[in-house]
Amino acid sequence: MKAFWNMLTRYLSPYSKYIWGSVLMNILSAVFNIFSFTLIIPILQLLFNINDTVYEFIPWDSDLEFKEKAINNAYFYVTQFMQVHGAGLTLLYLCLFLIAMTVLKTSCYFGSTAVMVPIRTGIVRDMRVQIYRKILALPLGFFSQERKGDIIARMSGDVSEVESSITGSIDMLIKNPILIIFYMGTLFFFSWKLTLFVIVFAPLMLWLISALGRTLKRRSTEAQALWSDTMSQVEETLGGLRVIKAFLAERKMTGRFSAVTDAYRRKNTQVAVRQASAHPVSECLGTAMIAIVLWFGGTLILSDHPIIDAPTFIFYMVILYSVIQPIKDLAKAAYGIPKGLASMERIDKILAAENTIRETAGARKVDAFNEGISFKHVCFSYENGREVLHDINLDIRKGQTIAIVGASGGGKSTLVDLIPRFYDPSSGQITLDGIDIRDLKIDSLRALMGNVNQDPILFNDTIFNNIAFGVEGATQEAVEEAARIANAHDFIMEKEEGYQTNIGDRGVKLSGGQRQRISIARAILKNPPILILDEATAALDTESERIVQEALDRLMSNRTTIAIAHRLSTVKDADEIIVVDEGRIVERGRHEELLALDGYYKKLHDMQAL
């Protein structure tokens, strides 16, 4: 339960006013419920003419016990009213009063439930927002080790499970203890001896309920892990439909999906069956308790010196039975909470993930790029220990165009990703204008840079919003000017809705060259002093490459450009070409100089010429 209370303290504090409202409503509901049940006693006495006692009013300041004074005076007022108005009218008024108490009770019950709705919806919203913010804050390295489908499953299925299992139990945990306290207090008020006998069986009931729920959390964790596998399978299928169809792999993928969904079904069945046992188990235990108390109380009434009369005993049994329902609800919560905590543990794996990209205390804000970027003995390894970059020394002067070439997997993209601190080097130092980039504010560092990637990353939104992405208050004129420079304005205006055209998921409604020009227009609008190009034309046909290259030439003018390239023809005019092989800089210089060396670059050039 410690994990459950920790979860509540994390998310309930903004909703404390609703909690107190629920407590008040539940207290009133319990009080009105007890009053309505108390009317059973005089109603039964009137119906069956059981009580012939003549009651005299006892002053409230007398020395008698409050219980004795309260019961006596209540009967006194009832008998007085009956003597004046008759038994029939008295019975009618008692029944009307019973209805009024019931209306008040149900109204308070509704209020206590309604006031919990903002808590349930609010906690789920806060949780999803917190996860989303954490996803945005985590470094790229985290997502290279996690499956997207698993993260989606945690944000959807696990959060929904927390909503149904835990936040749904909060109402029970507020309402039921209040009802149990008030009902047990009433039972003690009318017969403490009989109530002590009842309490003997309560620990046994709670122990059995907890014993049945011990394995639920573990099985729920396993079920949610299988749900993540299911979502990952769906995400991979949607992303790879073209390959699946091309290789006639529909049957194979269906088999994989069926296997994981069957495993999820089996595990979920075990959890559901165990959870479904909560009601019958508590029902049996509750009925057993009622039967035992009925036998014990009946023997007391039938004895020569009964401690309780028959109508009061019936009222006692009604209240006792009313205690059973809150206990059943607590049993349901005892089953639901472990299931929700299993999902909460999976959510916390994201929330508790360490962000290794941190700002140092007193990090400086940088507003301009004045001199250059320097790599000094930089090495980088992933968490598995495999070294990707080794002893990189590189100076990039302001206004230069630096090209990075080499075979795939040689570390080119990783080298460039170190500059905006998508990763931090394992050793060595990267400086901007002589300042270690780890001593700069991350937002201001990245604000100096614009990225154009091989696979343009666009959003399911309008063309205007994709170009203006990341630029606050961008005007229509500024967006159009950026599109013109990127050779994108003409094809945009051919669209029926122009700049307000929705481009679909990842820009699926546009061609590859059009998507890339939108990406370039976005970089132009940001107008960064440092430009990073990662294979910006590698995936394009010849005509699209020519158009995009023209846009890139405009974008690169008067900027510091770092370009990763496979096609050497696109970077032959660079100020310096850096040749990277297996994480090391093996050659560097201008195009003609590298050809003259007759080394690795010359070999790459000759292979592309062939």
Number of C-alpha atoms within 10 A of each C-alpha: 10 7 11 14 10 10 14 15 10 11 15 19 10 13 15 11 13 18 20 14 15 24 18 17 22 26 22 20 27 24 17 21 23 22 16 21 16 18 16 19 18 22 17 18 15 18 11 10 11 13 12 7 9 10 15 13 12 15 10 12 8 9 9 11 9 12 10 11 17 13 11 16 17 13 18 18 14 17 21 15 14 16 11 10 11 12 17 12 13 21 18 12 12 18 16 12 15 20 13 14 21 19 16 18 24 17 15 21 19 15 17 26 16 13 19 20 14 12 23 21 13 17 21 19 14 12 20 18 13 14 20 14 12 17 17 10 12 18 19 16 15 16 12 9 9 10 18 16 19 23 21 15 24 28 19 13 18 26 23 18 23 26 19 17 22 26 26 20 23 19 23 20 16 17 25 21 16 20 23 20 14 19 22 20 14 18 22 15 11 20 16 14 11 19 19 12 14 18 12 11 15 14 10 11 18 16 10 14 22 13 9 16 23 13 15 23 20 15 19 23 23 19 24 24 20 22 24 25 20 24 24 20 21 15 16 14 17 11 11 12 13 11 12 16 10 10 9 11 13 15 10 11 15 12 12 14 19 13 13 18 18 14 17 20 15 13 18 19 13 15 23 13 10 16 19 13 16 22 14 11 17 23 16 12 21 22 14 13 21 18 12 15 18 16 11 14 23 16 12 17 15 11 10 8 8 13 14 17 16 17 18 18 21 17 20 26 17 16 21 22 16 17 21 19 17 19 22 21 20 22 24 22 21 25 27 24 26 26 28 27 24 23 27 21 16 20 21 12 11 19 17 10 12 14 13 12 17 15 14 11 9 9 14 17 13 19 10 13 17 12 13 17 23 22 21 16 16 21 22 24 16 13 10 6 8 9 15 18 25 19 16 20 16 16 13 19 17 18 18 19 23 24 26 26 27 23 14 12 13 19 24 27 16 18 22 19 15 17 22 19 19 17 19 23 20 14 14 16 19 25 18 20 16 11 15 14 24 20 16 20 18 20 11 15 21 17 18 18 20 21 20 24 18 19 17 20 15 22 17 15 16 19 25 22 20 22 27 23 17 14 13 8 7 16 12 12 9 14 22 19 17 27 28 16 20 29 23 25 20 11 12 22 13 10 12 9 12 16 22 15 17 21 19 15 12 15 23 14 14 16 12 19 21 21 22 30 30 28 26 30 30 26 24 27 24 21 18 20 19 24 22 24 23 21 19 26 27 16 14 16 11 11 10 18 20 14 17 23 18 15 23 23 11 15 22 21 12 13 17 23 26 23 27 26 22 22 15 20 12 16 21 14 15 19 17 21 26 24 22 25 19 17 22 19 22 14 16 18 17 18 20 11 14 20 17 11 12 10 13 17 25 17 12 17 18 11 9 12 9 5
